[in-house]
Amino acid sequence: MITFFGVLYFHQLLHHIPCSVIIRLQYRQLSCNAVYSNQINIVTVVELGDICTGFTKARQKSILGDDEYGGRISRSVSQMEHDEQNGMDPADIGRYIAGIVEKKKPAVVYVAGAQYKFLSLLCKLLPAAARGKIVGKIYG
């Protein structure tokens, strides 16, 4: 399996193909040659955004090196904490995933939450340099 996933990672980097697509294709190929070829094997990725859990308060932070970066580490962590505290309800995420599991033919990738669906669309449309600048403004 290590070689299998190593090959997947290589192809993902080389061809800019989402890993979820590669895993699904490889898994289907393997399952067709398996003894139980009549089973339906699906690989689906659920991309979650920020979820409001107790993790944020339990996080142990270290701002070691913050001075060298002009305070960017503490500002970035503060922004992430804000996003997490205002994130989606875990029960809503659970219902969302349960709905996906019950589907007969689930899609390859699902994005949870309207805000994150929009951001996912932007990531597909914008060039990498533009995405980098946006992330830099949010967390920099």
C-alpha positions in Angstrom: 0.0 0.0 0.0 2.9 2.4 0.6 4.0 2.1 -3.0 0.4 2.5 -4.2 -0.1 5.7 -2.3 3.3 6.9 -3.2 2.5 6.5 -6.9 -0.8 8.3 -6.3 1.0 11.2 -4.7 3.5 11.3 -7.6 0.7 11.4 -10.2 -1.1 14.1 -8.2 1.9 16.3 -8.2 2.9 15.5 -11.8 -0.5 16.0 -13.4 -2.3 18.3 -10.9 -5.1 15.7 -10.6 -6.9 15.7 -7.3 -5.9 12.8 -5.1 -9.5 11.8 -4.6 -9.9 11.2 -8.3 -6.7 9.1 -8.5 -7.6 7.0 -5.5 -11.0 6.3 -6.9 -9.7 5.3 -10.3 -7.0 3.0 -8.8 -9.4 1.5 -6.3 -11.9 0.7 -9.0 -9.2 -1.0 -11.0 -8.2 -3.1 -8.1 -11.8 -4.0 -7.1 -12.5 -5.2 -10.7 -9.7 -7.8 -10.4 -10.8 -8.8 -6.8 -12.6 -12.1 -6.0 -15.7 -10.1 -4.9 -16.0 -8.2 -8.2 -19.7 -7.7 -7.8 -19.2 -5.4 -4.8 -19.4 -1.7 -5.5 -16.4 0.1 -4.0 -16.5 3.8 -3.9 -13.9 6.3 -2.7 -15.4 9.7 -1.8 -13.7 12.7 -0.2 -15.6 15.1 1.9 -13.8 18.4 2.2 -14.7 20.0 5.5 -14.2 23.6 6.4 -13.9 24.9 9.9 -15.9 23.1 12.5 -16.7 24.6 15.9 -15.5 22.0 18.4 -13.6 22.0 21.7 -10.4 21.5 19.8 -9.7 25.3 19.6 -9.8 25.9 23.3 -7.8 22.7 24.0 -5.0 23.7 21.5 -1.6 24.3 23.1 0.0 27.1 21.3 3.6 28.1 20.9 4.5 31.4 19.2 8.2 30.5 19.2 9.7 32.5 16.4 6.8 35.0 16.2 9.2 38.0 16.6 11.3 36.9 13.7 8.1 36.9 11.5 6.9 40.2 12.8 4.0 38.7 14.7 2.6 36.8 11.7 2.4 33.5 13.6 0.2 34.8 16.4 -2.0 36.7 13.9 -2.4 33.6 11.7 -3.3 31.4 14.7 -5.7 34.0 16.0 -7.4 34.1 12.5 -7.6 30.3 12.5 -9.1 30.2 16.0 -11.7 32.8 14.9 -12.6 30.8 11.9 -12.9 27.6 14.0 -15.0 29.2 16.7 -17.4 30.5 14.0 -17.3 27.3 12.1 -20.0 24.8 11.3 -21.9 22.8 13.9 -20.5 19.2 14.2 -24.1 17.8 14.2 -24.7 19.5 10.8 -21.5 17.9 9.5 -22.6 14.5 10.8 -25.9 14.8 9.0 -24.2 15.9 5.8 -21.9 12.9 5.8 -24.7 10.5 6.7 -26.6 11.8 3.7 -23.6 11.1 1.5 -23.1 7.6 2.9 -26.7 6.8 2.1 -26.4 7.7 -1.6 -26.3 4.9 -4.1 -23.8 6.6 -6.4 -21.9 9.3 -4.4 -19.8 11.9 -6.2 -16.0 11.8 -6.0 -15.8 15.0 -3.9 -18.2 16.8 -1.7 -17.6 20.2 -0.1 -19.4 20.9 3.1 -21.0 24.4 3.6 -22.0 27.0 1.1 -19.1 29.3 2.0 -16.6 26.5 1.4 -18.3 25.5 -1.9 -17.7 29.0 -3.1 -14.1 29.0 -1.9 -13.6 25.6 -3.6 -14.9 27.0 -6.9 -12.6 30.0 -6.6 -9.6 27.6 -6.1 -10.5 25.8 -9.3 -10.8 29.1 -11.2 -8.0 31.2 -9.9 -4.3 30.6 -10.8 -2.0 29.4 -8.0 -0.4 32.8 -7.6 -3.7 34.6 -7.0 -4.7 31.9 -4.5 -1.4 32.4 -2.7 -2.0 36.1 -2.4 -5.5 35.7 -1.0 -4.3 33.2 1.6 -1.5 35.5 2.5 -3.9 38.4 3.0 -6.2 36.3 5.2 -3.5 34.7 7.4 -0.5 36.9 6.8 
